[in-house]
Amino acid sequence: MFAKPQSEHEWLEPLLGNWSVETECQMSPDQPLHTSHGQATCRSLEGMWLLIETGGTDSESGNWSTLMTVGYDPAKKSYIGTFVGSMMTCLWFYQGNLDQTGKKLILDTEGPQCGGDGVAQYQDSIELIDQDHWILSSQMQTETGEWNKIMTSHHRRIT
């Protein structure tokens, strides 16, 4: 009756634990670079879902927190998930797969166009560097079809 974790769920296991987080965010090349520091806790819901709870402080905006969920849907043959943050009103829905190297999970989503009207395409990626370091990055597709990296968060293992 209950679904069981698939082999694809195992890819998420190295992310489990507590992490220090250093983030750089720049919404467009003409905007200032923002940096923040925080901590993330990654836990599993019985091997089916990874929950990434992150919080920190931004020098300009103050405290922030986010919650990201990632799992695997065998019917869609894709990783799926969601993202919410205290700094925005949008609920993001993910769908994606591993890249050719098997070390980077690329999650496609769409959301509000930053600094404009309408909707834009985004990609959030989780890249495994080693057992004690992973990177969450986000990029937005411009109106010309180019990808503009807007955020990079380095996660380093605490425990």
C-alpha positions as CSV (number, residue, x, y, z in Angstrom):
1,M,0.0,0.0,0.0
2,F,2.8,2.5,0.9
3,A,5.3,3.6,-1.7
4,K,8.8,2.5,-1.2
5,P,12.0,4.5,-1.8
6,Q,13.5,3.8,-5.2
7,S,17.2,3.7,-6.1
8,E,16.9,7.3,-7.3
9,H,16.1,8.4,-3.7
10,E,19.6,7.2,-2.6
11,W,21.1,10.1,-4.5
12,L,19.7,12.4,-1.9
13,E,21.2,10.6,1.1
14,P,24.6,12.4,1.1
15,L,22.8,15.7,1.7
16,L,21.5,14.5,5.1
17,G,22.9,16.3,8.1
18,N,23.7,19.8,9.4
19,W,25.5,22.3,7.2
20,S,26.9,25.8,7.4
21,V,25.8,27.9,4.4
22,E,27.4,30.8,2.6
23,T,25.3,32.4,0.0
24,E,25.9,35.0,-2.7
25,C,22.9,36.4,-4.6
26,Q,22.7,38.9,-7.5
27,M,19.4,39.1,-9.2
28,S,20.9,40.8,-12.3
29,P,24.3,42.0,-13.4
30,D,23.3,45.6,-12.7
31,Q,22.2,44.8,-9.1
32,P,24.4,44.7,-6.0
33,L,25.8,41.4,-4.8
34,H,24.2,40.2,-1.5
35,T,25.9,37.8,0.8
36,S,24.5,35.9,3.7
37,H,25.5,33.2,6.2
38,G,23.3,30.6,7.9
39,Q,22.8,26.9,8.6
40,A,20.8,24.1,7.0
41,T,19.4,20.9,8.3
42,C,18.6,18.2,5.8
43,R,16.4,15.3,7.0
44,S,14.6,12.5,5.4
45,L,10.9,11.5,5.6
46,E,11.5,7.7,5.7
47,G,13.7,7.8,2.6
48,M,11.0,9.2,0.3
49,W,11.5,13.0,0.7
50,L,14.4,15.2,1.6
51,L,13.6,18.3,3.6
52,I,16.1,21.1,3.5
53,E,15.4,23.7,6.2
54,T,17.7,26.7,5.9
55,G,17.9,29.9,7.9
56,G,20.3,32.8,8.2
57,T,20.9,36.5,8.2
58,D,21.4,38.9,5.3
59,S,23.3,42.1,6.0
60,E,20.5,44.2,4.3
61,S,17.3,42.2,4.8
62,G,17.8,40.6,8.2
63,N,16.7,37.1,9.1
64,W,15.5,34.7,6.4
65,S,14.4,31.1,6.2
66,T,13.6,28.6,3.5
67,L,12.1,25.1,3.1
68,M,12.9,22.9,0.1
69,T,11.5,19.4,-0.5
70,V,12.9,16.9,-3.0
71,G,11.8,13.4,-3.8
72,Y,11.6,11.1,-6.8
73,D,8.4,10.2,-8.7
74,P,8.7,6.9,-10.6
75,A,5.5,7.6,-12.6
76,K,7.1,10.8,-14.0
77,K,10.6,9.3,-14.0
78,S,11.7,12.6,-12.5
79,Y,12.8,14.2,-9.3
80,I,10.1,16.6,-8.0
81,G,9.9,19.1,-5.2
82,T,8.9,22.5,-3.8
83,F,10.6,25.6,-2.4
84,V,9.3,28.4,-0.2
85,G,11.1,31.2,1.4
86,S,10.4,33.9,4.0
87,M,11.6,36.5,1.5
88,M,8.9,35.8,-1.2
89,T,5.3,35.0,-1.7
90,C,5.7,32.4,-4.5
91,L,5.5,28.6,-4.0
92,W,7.9,27.0,-6.5
93,F,7.3,23.5,-8.0
94,Y,10.2,21.5,-9.2
95,Q,10.7,18.8,-11.8
96,G,14.1,17.6,-13.1
97,N,16.8,14.9,-13.4
98,L,20.4,14.3,-12.9
99,D,22.9,15.6,-15.4
100,Q,25.2,13.3,-17.4
101,T,27.8,13.3,-14.6
102,G,25.3,12.0,-12.0
103,K,26.7,14.6,-9.6
104,K,24.2,17.4,-10.3
105,L,20.4,17.4,-9.9
106,I,18.9,20.1,-12.2
107,L,15.4,21.1,-11.2
108,D,13.3,23.2,-13.6
109,T,10.6,25.6,-12.4
110,E,8.9,28.8,-13.3
111,G,8.1,31.8,-11.3
112,P,7.7,35.6,-11.3
113,Q,10.0,37.6,-13.6
114,C,12.5,39.4,-11.4
115,G,12.3,43.1,-11.9
116,G,9.5,42.9,-14.4
117,D,6.1,41.5,-15.3
118,G,5.2,38.0,-16.3
119,V,6.8,34.6,-15.7
120,A,10.3,33.4,-16.2
121,Q,11.9,30.0,-16.4
122,Y,14.4,29.0,-13.6
123,Q,16.7,26.1,-12.8
124,D,17.8,25.3,-9.3
125,S,20.7,22.8,-9.1
126,I,22.1,20.7,-6.3
127,E,25.7,19.7,-7.1
128,L,27.5,17.1,-4.9
129,I,31.2,18.2,-4.6
130,D,32.2,15.6,-2.0
131,Q,30.7,14.1,1.2
132,D,31.3,17.4,3.1
133,H,30.4,20.0,0.5
134,W,27.5,20.6,-1.9
135,I,26.3,23.6,-3.8
136,L,22.7,24.9,-4.4
137,S,22.6,27.3,-7.3
138,S,19.8,29.1,-9.1
139,Q,19.6,30.6,-12.6
140,M,17.0,32.5,-14.4
141,Q,16.4,32.4,-18.2
142,T,16.4,35.9,-19.7
143,E,14.1,37.1,-22.5
144,T,16.9,36.4,-25.0
145,G,17.1,32.7,-23.8
146,E,20.4,33.1,-22.0
147,W,20.8,31.7,-18.4
148,N,21.8,34.2,-15.7
149,K,23.1,32.8,-12.5
150,I,21.4,34.6,-9.6
151,M,22.3,32.6,-6.5
152,T,25.0,30.3,-5.2
153,S,25.0,28.6,-1.8
154,H,27.9,26.6,-0.6
155,H,26.9,24.0,2.1
156,R,29.7,22.6,4.3
157,R,29.1,19.8,6.7
158,I,28.9,20.5,10.4
159,T,27.6,17.0,11.4
